[in-house]
Structures are given as C-alpha cells and as structure tokens.
Amino acid sequence: MEFLSKLIDDFCSTGDWTPFTIGKGVSAMEFSHLLFADDLLLFGRVDHKTLRTLEETLDLFHQASGLSVNKAKSTILFSPNADTNLTSLFCTSLDIKASNGLGSYLGFPLTSKRPSRNDVSFIVDKLYWKMTYFLSNLAARTLRAKYLSGISPTRFNRGSHIWGNLGKIWRFFTESSRWVVGNGGTVRFWSDVWATDAPLRNLVQAPLPLDEENLLVCERIVNNEWTSLYTKGVCASNKCPFCPSDNEDAFHALRNCVRARQVWDTFDIPTGFYNGTDWLSSNLECSKESPTSWNTIFSFGVWLIWKRRNAWVFQWRSIPFTDTCHMIKNQALQYTTTENLITLTLTHLLL
C-alpha cells in the first residue's frame, strides 16, 4: 500500500492528479487518498486527466502487487455539480457504480451532512453498554485498587481533595444506602458477593456440579421467590410427591420431607437442626468433628438427598435410605482424607 500511496503523491506533484483542498492560504490542506488496512478512499477532480491518471495508477499497482480493486464493493460519490457526461464516463471506464453516499465505515456513517439521530443511535447504544459494564474495565480496577481495601474504602486522609470530602459524608451515605441485586441477571449465585459478606461458595466445602458453577441469581429467583421445579414448569404440581398434604419448596425437599428426615435422623445432627430460617448457612458453618466435620457431611447430605428425590420423581427408581446414608459417609470421608492429604503435602513442600 506504501507503493500505491507513493504513486498517487507523484501524480499529484506533476499535476496529473488534482486532490481535494480544504481551507485557504497557508492553512490549506490537500487530500488525494486515505488508507486504513485494506480500505482505500480516493479524492480527485472529475475530468479526463484525473480519469486517465486513476486508471494508470491502479494498473501500475496491480502489476507491482498482484492486487486489484474489488469493484463489487466499491462505489463512486460525485459532487452534485459534476458534469453528468463525465460521471457516466467515470462509471463506465472504471466499471464501478455511482452512489448517493459512501454508506458507513466500521458502523459510522460517511457523509458530509449532519448525521441524523438514527445514523448515530448505534454509537449511543455502545456507549450505554460500556457505561453499564464500566466496573469491569481497567479504569475501575485502578480506582478500586487505589481507594478500596476489599469492599471498604481506604483512609480518607489519603488521595484527592474529592476523596477527602467524600469521607465527611461517608457515614451518612452508608447508613442511608444499601446494595441491591436487581434482577440478578449478572450476579453469579455462588461466586459473587450478594447475600452475605462473602461468596456463598466459601460456605460449601463439597465440589459443585459443572452446571452449578456459573449459575445466576435470576435462575433461582422468580417473582421474589426461590424457584422450585413447579415454578420452572418441570412438575405438574407444587405438592411434595411423598407428603401430599405439604407444598414442596427447598426446605421441605431437603429437610422436612419424610424421606429427607429418614436420612438426617441417622446422623448426629446439631441441636435445633429442624428449626430456624438460616438452616443452610448455620449448618455449613458448623465444624463439629465426628470424625468428619459436620459441614462436610451436611454438604454431601443435601446433594445426595436431592439426587435420591429426583431418582424417584423422574425415573421411578427407589434408592433405599440406607444406601444414601452410606454414600454420604463414604464421600464425606473421601473428601476429608483428600483435603488432609493435600494440606499435609503443601505443608511439607513449604517446609
């Protein structure tokens, strides 16, 4: 492309190619061509000399590089004052169609007129998208690193004058505001901080299924209620398949159902296990050893009770509760043994 640019400059210097001129006197600027990657814009006067020179330039460039103009994707934009006989001659000789406009480049309209609202609406949309997701870009991460320590602000006596003034109203701000999840469409259920002061994944020691890792909050909440198989349209009724008089929600399926109690009652469960609204968090935080920690047993218990329930509902397959209890103990013990082995190995390597 450098060769093509040199050819055009040489023809302009000899007067065979008349470029566009913007401005007057010493501030005047001439434009004969603009290059960007494989795209090319040519500017010139509509006359016989320019046409012959343009044909010669493109022919020399083709001979030197083997490249040629894609005429199907090319257009010629003429001034309204151009001679119609000459414009027809240009189109015929170059085998390129005339156009009322140059269309758009990289989505931006190329026009000498003031663009309309519709012409630039896509720019507004892109800016809106970038502003919406601004927190993920480098500038936000830089500001967070400078002014935040975790989720708390650094000392207000450091930083800019604006940061210092924010410190004067920070207590009022924190007491008068709260963070909301919104529709949960961009909040990850397990790995984002949204329900407590830390990700919920920190409370679960057992591994998660692959389809659970990137689960969004909106996939678990519908109309401000936790979703169940009934609200998802998977089951025909919201009644428990084992307790016909009870509605099935997460607490019932995993704790209060007669089949769930069959399993839990075989373990040394903590006091008040069947009571309280913070059932999940309280049990996941309980580290009572016997010899496996309770939160590990509880994690595998919840998962395998759920699998046992689904085996009956979807496959009409009954798994004895004794088998489920055995799998819970066995998997919890395997997990604990592996965890201890990894800890021991890392300690040995560090020493």
Secondary structure, DSSP 8 states (H G I E B T S, - for coil): -HHHHHHHHHHHHHTSS--EEESSGGG-EEESEEEETTEEEE---SSHHHHHHHHHHHHHHHHHHS----GGG-EE---TTS-HHHHHHHHHHHT-EE-SS--EETTEE--SS---HHHHHHHHHHHHHHHHTGGGSHHHHHHHHHHEETTEE--TTSS-HHHHHHHHHHHHHHHH-----TTSSS-BTTTSSSSSSS-GGGG--S---HHHHT-BGGGTEETTEE--TTTTTSSS-SB-SS-TTSB--HHIIIIISHHHHHHHTTS---TTTT--S-HHHHHHT---BSSSBHHHHHHHHHHHHHHHHHHHHHH-----HHHHHHHHHHHHHHHHHHHHHHHHHHHHHH-
